[in-house]
Amino acid sequence: MTSKNVITSIDANNTTFQRTYRNLKTDVVKEARAAIGMLLMVDVEDAPKRLHLHMLTDKYVTSALDEKKKVKVYTFHLTSNDAWKASFTLENGVAYLRACGPHDKIDENP
């Protein structure tokens, strides 16, 4: 049985995520692809340290599945220098990517 905290699939179809990803610099994209790939089959409560994956405390965002619901939002680092992050919600095992960009910007508006 798969834990509800394990990422079994990744959805990058969110238009905000697509737009912010396209705006990343070329050198950031290479590391971002690797970091996103590392999410698959990760337990968000026991993720690889390199990802710095964690839930944002006291922050909830609109569900990707039900716009009437608010859900927890998680972030992880896209680059080894910790300057770039991405956010996602975890719903039914799917990591719904929301946005990516500079570390502080994602923390403020995941």
ROSE-4610 file (N, C-alpha, C; in Angstrom, 1 decimal, always signed):
// ROSE-4610
residu = [M/M/M/T/T/T/S/S/S/K/K/K/N/N/N/V/V/V/I/I/I/T/T/T/S/S/S/I/I/I/D/D/D/A/A/A/N/N/N/N/N/N/T/T/T/T/T/T/F/F/F/Q/Q/Q/R/R/R/T/T/T/Y/Y/Y/R/R/R/N/N/N/L/L/L/K/K/K/T/T/T/D/D/D/V/V/V/V/V/V/K/K/K/E/E/E/A/A/A/R/R/R/A/A/A/A/A/A/I/I/I/G/G/G/M/M/M/L/L/L/L/L/L/M/M/M/V/V/V/D/D/D/V/V/V/E/E/E/D/D/D/A/A/A/P/P/P/K/K/K/R/R/R/L/L/L/H/H/H/L/L/L/H/H/H/M/M/M/L/L/L/T/T/T/D/D/D/K/K/K/Y/Y/Y/V/V/V/T/T/T/S/S/S/A/A/A/L/L/L/D/D/D/E/E/E/K/K/K/K/K/K/K/K/K/V/V/V/K/K/K/V/V/V/Y/Y/Y/T/T/T/F/F/F/H/H/H/L/L/L/T/T/T/S/S/S/N/N/N/D/D/D/A/A/A/W/W/W/K/K/K/A/A/A/S/S/S/F/F/F/T/T/T/L/L/L/E/E/E/N/N/N/G/G/G/V/V/V/A/A/A/Y/Y/Y/L/L/L/R/R/R/A/A/A/C/C/C/G/G/G/P/P/P/H/H/H/D/D/D/K/K/K/I/I/I/D/D/D/E/E/E/N/N/N/P/P/P]
num = [1/1/1/2/2/2/3/3/3/4/4/4/5/5/5/6/6/6/7/7/7/8/8/8/9/9/9/10/10/10/11/11/11/12/12/12/13/13/13/14/14/14/15/15/15/16/16/16/17/17/17/18/18/18/19/19/19/20/20/20/21/21/21/22/22/22/23/23/23/24/24/24/25/25/25/26/26/26/27/27/27/28/28/28/29/29/29/30/30/30/31/31/31/32/32/32/33/33/33/34/34/34/35/35/35/36/36/36/37/37/37/38/38/38/39/39/39/40/40/40/41/41/41/42/42/42/43/43/43/44/44/44/45/45/45/46/46/46/47/47/47/48/48/48/49/49/49/50/50/50/51/51/51/52/52/52/53/53/53/54/54/54/55/55/55/56/56/56/57/57/57/58/58/58/59/59/59/60/60/60/61/61/61/62/62/62/63/63/63/64/64/64/65/65/65/66/66/66/67/67/67/68/68/68/69/69/69/70/70/70/71/71/71/72/72/72/73/73/73/74/74/74/75/75/75/76/76/76/77/77/77/78/78/78/79/79/79/80/80/80/81/81/81/82/82/82/83/83/83/84/84/84/85/85/85/86/86/86/87/87/87/88/88/88/89/89/89/90/90/90/91/91/91/92/92/92/93/93/93/94/94/94/95/95/95/96/96/96/97/97/97/98/98/98/99/99/99/100/100/100/101/101/101/102/102/102/103/103/103/104/104/104/105/105/105/106/106/106/107/107/107/108/108/108/109/109/109/110/110/110]
x = [+0.8/+0.0/+0.9/+0.5/+1.3/+0.8/+1.7/+1.4/+0.8/-0.2/-0.7/+0.3/+1.5/+2.5/+3.5/+3.3/+4.3/+3.8/+4.7/+4.4/+4.5/+3.4/+3.3/+3.3/+3.0/+3.0/+3.1/+3.6/+3.8/+3.0/+2.3/+1.5/+2.1/+2.6/+3.2/+2.4/+1.1/+0.2/-0.3/-0.1/-0.6/+0.0/-0.8/-0.3/+0.7/+0.5/+1.5/+2.8/+2.8/+4.0/+4.7/+4.0/+4.5/+5.2/+4.5/+5.0/+6.3/+6.3/+7.4/+8.6/+8.3/+9.4/+10.1/+9.3/+9.8/+10.7/+10.5/+11.3/+12.6/+12.8/+14.1/+15.2/+16.4/+17.6/+18.0/+18.8/+19.2/+19.9/+20.8/+21.6/+20.7/+19.6/+18.7/+17.8/+17.4/+16.6/+17.2/+18.5/+19.1/+19.0/+19.3/+19.1/+17.6/+16.8/+15.4/+14.8/+15.2/+14.7/+15.1/+16.3/+16.8/+16.0/+15.8/+15.1/+13.7/+13.0/+11.6/+11.6/+12.5/+12.6/+12.8/+13.5/+13.8/+12.5/+11.5/+10.2/+9.5/+9.6/+8.8/+9.1/+8.1/+8.1/+8.8/+8.8/+9.4/+8.3/+8.6/+7.7/+8.0/+7.0/+7.3/+7.8/+7.5/+8.0/+9.4/+10.0/+11.3/+12.0/+12.0/+12.6/+14.1/+14.8/+16.2/+16.6/+17.6/+18.0/+18.3/+18.8/+19.2/+18.0/+16.8/+15.6/+15.1/+15.5/+15.0/+13.5/+12.8/+11.4/+10.7/+9.8/+9.0/+7.7/+6.7/+5.4/+5.6/+5.0/+5.1/+4.1/+4.6/+3.8/+2.8/+1.6/+0.5/+0.1/+0.5/+0.1/-0.7/-1.9/-2.8/-3.1/-3.3/-3.6/-4.8/-5.3/-6.5/-6.1/-6.9/-6.7/-6.6/-5.8/-5.8/-7.0/-7.6/-8.7/-10.1/-10.1/-11.4/-11.2/-11.6/-11.3/-11.9/-12.8/-13.5/-12.7/-11.7/-10.9/-9.5/-9.0/-7.7/-6.9/-5.6/-4.8/-3.4/-2.6/-1.2/-0.4/+0.6/+1.5/+2.9/+3.6/+5.0/+5.9/+7.2/+8.2/+9.4/+10.2/+11.5/+12.5/+13.8/+14.8/+15.1/+15.1/+15.5/+17.0/+17.7/+19.1/+20.0/+21.2/+22.1/+22.5/+22.4/+22.7/+21.5/+20.4/+19.2/+18.6/+19.0/+18.4/+17.1/+16.8/+15.5/+14.7/+13.4/+12.5/+11.3/+10.5/+9.2/+8.2/+7.0/+5.9/+5.0/+4.3/+3.3/+2.3/+1.2/+0.3/+0.4/+0.1/+0.1/-1.3/-2.0/-3.4/-3.5/-3.9/-4.1/-2.9/-1.7/-0.4/+0.2/-0.6/-0.1/+0.5/+1.7/+2.3/+1.9/+1.1/+0.6/+1.5/+2.5/+3.4/+2.6/+3.0/+2.2/+3.0/+4.3/+5.1/+6.5/+7.4/+8.9/+9.5/+10.6/+11.2/+12.2/+12.6/+13.5/+13.0/+13.9/+13.6/+12.5/+12.8/+12.0/+10.6/+10.6/+9.3/+8.4/+8.9/+8.1/+7.6/+8.4/+8.0/+6.9/+6.9/+5.9/+4.6/+4.7/+3.6/+3.7/+3.4/+3.7/+2.6]
y = [-1.2/+0.0/+1.2/+2.2/+3.5/+4.5/+5.1/+6.1/+7.3/+8.0/+9.2/+10.4/+10.2/+11.2/+10.9/+9.9/+9.5/+10.1/+10.7/+11.3/+10.2/+9.8/+8.7/+9.3/+10.6/+11.2/+12.7/+13.3/+14.7/+15.4/+16.4/+17.1/+18.5/+18.9/+20.2/+21.0/+20.7/+21.4/+22.8/+23.1/+24.4/+25.6/+26.5/+27.5/+28.5/+28.7/+29.5/+28.8/+27.5/+26.8/+26.8/+26.6/+26.5/+27.9/+29.0/+30.3/+30.6/+30.3/+30.6/+29.7/+28.4/+27.5/+28.0/+28.5/+29.0/+30.2/+30.9/+32.1/+31.8/+30.6/+30.2/+30.3/+30.7/+30.8/+29.3/+29.2/+27.9/+27.1/+27.7/+26.9/+26.4/+27.2/+26.8/+25.6/+25.6/+24.6/+23.2/+23.1/+21.8/+21.2/+22.0/+21.6/+21.3/+22.2/+22.1/+20.8/+20.4/+19.1/+17.9/+18.0/+16.9/+16.9/+18.1/+18.2/+17.7/+18.1/+17.7/+16.1/+15.6/+14.1/+13.4/+14.0/+13.4/+13.3/+14.0/+14.0/+12.7/+12.0/+10.8/+9.7/+9.2/+8.1/+8.6/+9.9/+10.4/+10.6/+10.2/+10.5/+11.9/+12.8/+14.2/+14.3/+13.3/+13.4/+12.9/+12.3/+11.7/+11.9/+13.1/+13.4/+13.6/+13.4/+13.6/+15.0/+15.1/+16.4/+17.4/+17.0/+17.8/+18.7/+18.2/+18.9/+20.0/+19.9/+20.8/+20.9/+19.8/+19.7/+19.9/+20.8/+20.9/+21.6/+21.4/+22.1/+23.5/+24.5/+25.9/+26.0/+26.4/+26.5/+27.6/+27.3/+28.2/+28.8/+28.1/+28.5/+27.4/+27.9/+27.0/+27.6/+26.8/+27.3/+26.6/+27.1/+26.4/+25.1/+24.1/+22.7/+22.7/+21.9/+21.7/+20.9/+20.2/+19.3/+19.9/+20.8/+21.3/+22.8/+23.7/+25.1/+25.7/+24.9/+25.3/+24.9/+24.1/+23.6/+24.3/+24.4/+24.9/+23.7/+23.5/+22.4/+22.9/+22.0/+22.4/+22.6/+23.5/+23.7/+23.4/+22.7/+22.3/+23.1/+23.2/+23.8/+22.9/+23.0/+22.3/+23.1/+22.9/+23.7/+23.1/+23.9/+23.5/+23.5/+24.3/+24.4/+24.1/+23.7/+23.4/+24.6/+25.8/+27.0/+27.6/+26.9/+27.2/+28.5/+29.1/+30.4/+30.2/+29.0/+28.8/+27.7/+27.9/+27.0/+26.7/+25.7/+25.4/+25.0/+25.2/+24.8/+23.8/+23.1/+22.1/+21.8/+21.2/+20.6/+19.1/+18.4/+16.9/+16.4/+15.9/+15.5/+14.1/+13.2/+11.8/+11.2/+11.5/+11.0/+11.8/+12.8/+13.6/+14.9/+15.2/+16.5/+17.5/+18.4/+19.4/+20.6/+20.8/+21.9/+23.2/+24.2/+25.5/+26.6/+26.8/+27.9/+27.6/+28.3/+28.2/+29.6/+29.8/+31.1/+31.3/+32.6/+32.9/+32.4/+32.0/+31.4/+32.2/+33.4/+34.3/+34.5/+34.7/+34.9/+33.7/+32.5/+31.3/+31.2/+31.5/+31.4/+32.4/+33.6/+34.6/+34.3/+33.7/+33.5/+32.1/+31.1/+29.7/+29.3]
z = [+0.0/+0.0/+0.0/-0.8/-0.9/+0.1/+0.8/+1.8/+1.0/+1.7/+1.1/+1.0/+1.6/+1.5/+0.4/-0.3/-1.4/-2.7/-3.4/-4.7/-5.8/-6.3/-7.3/-8.7/-8.9/-10.2/-10.1/-11.2/-11.2/-12.3/-12.0/-13.0/-13.1/-14.3/-14.6/-15.5/-15.6/-16.6/-16.1/-14.9/-14.4/-15.2/-15.7/-16.6/-15.9/-14.6/-13.9/-13.8/-13.5/-13.5/-14.9/-15.9/-17.3/-17.6/-17.3/-17.6/-16.8/-15.5/-14.7/-15.0/-15.4/-15.8/-17.1/-18.1/-19.3/-19.1/-18.0/-17.7/-16.9/-16.6/-15.9/-16.8/-16.3/-17.1/-17.5/-18.6/-19.1/-18.1/-17.3/-16.3/-15.2/-14.9/-13.8/-14.3/-15.6/-16.1/-16.0/-16.2/-16.1/-14.7/-13.7/-12.3/-12.0/-12.5/-12.2/-12.7/-13.9/-14.5/-13.6/-13.1/-12.2/-10.9/-10.3/-9.0/-9.2/-10.3/-10.5/-10.6/-11.4/-11.5/-10.2/-9.3/-8.0/-7.1/-7.5/-6.7/-6.8/-7.9/-8.1/-7.1/-6.5/-5.4/-4.1/-3.9/-2.7/-1.6/-0.4/+0.7/+1.2/+1.1/+1.5/+2.9/+3.8/+5.1/+5.3/+4.2/+4.3/+2.9/+2.5/+1.1/+1.2/+0.1/+0.1/+0.5/+1.3/+1.9/+0.8/-0.3/-1.4/-1.9/-1.8/-2.3/-1.3/+0.0/+1.0/+0.9/+0.7/+0.6/+1.9/+2.0/+3.2/+2.9/+3.9/+3.8/+4.3/+3.7/+4.2/+5.4/+6.5/+7.7/+7.6/+8.0/+8.0/+6.6/+5.5/+4.2/+3.5/+3.0/+2.3/+1.0/-0.1/-1.4/-1.9/-3.0/-3.7/-4.2/-4.0/-4.5/-6.0/-6.6/-8.0/-8.5/-7.6/-7.9/-7.6/-6.6/-6.2/-5.7/-6.6/-6.3/-5.0/-4.4/-3.2/-2.0/-2.2/-1.1/-1.0/+0.3/+0.5/+1.0/+0.5/+0.8/+1.2/+1.8/+2.2/+0.9/+1.0/-0.1/+0.3/-0.6/-0.3/-1.2/-0.8/-1.7/-1.7/-2.8/-2.8/-3.7/-3.4/-4.1/-5.5/-6.5/-7.8/-8.1/-7.3/-7.6/-6.3/-6.6/-5.4/-4.6/-5.2/-4.5/-3.7/-3.7/-3.0/-3.4/-4.5/-5.0/-5.7/-6.2/-7.0/-6.3/-6.3/-5.7/-6.6/-6.2/-6.9/-5.8/-6.1/-5.1/-5.8/-4.9/-5.4/-4.3/-4.7/-3.7/-3.9/-2.9/-3.0/-2.8/-3.8/-3.7/-4.4/-3.6/-4.1/-4.7/-4.1/-4.6/-5.8/-6.3/-7.4/-6.9/-7.3/-7.0/-8.2/-7.8/-8.8/-8.7/-9.6/-9.6/-9.8/-9.0/-9.1/-9.7/-9.2/-9.7/-9.4/-10.1/-9.7/-9.9/-9.2/-9.3/-8.2/-8.0/-6.9/-5.5/-4.7/-3.4/-2.6/-2.4/-1.5/-2.2/-3.5/-4.2/-4.0/-4.1/-4.0/-2.6/-1.6/-0.2/+0.1/-0.5/-0.3/-1.0/-2.3/-3.1/-3.8/-3.0/-3.6/-4.6]
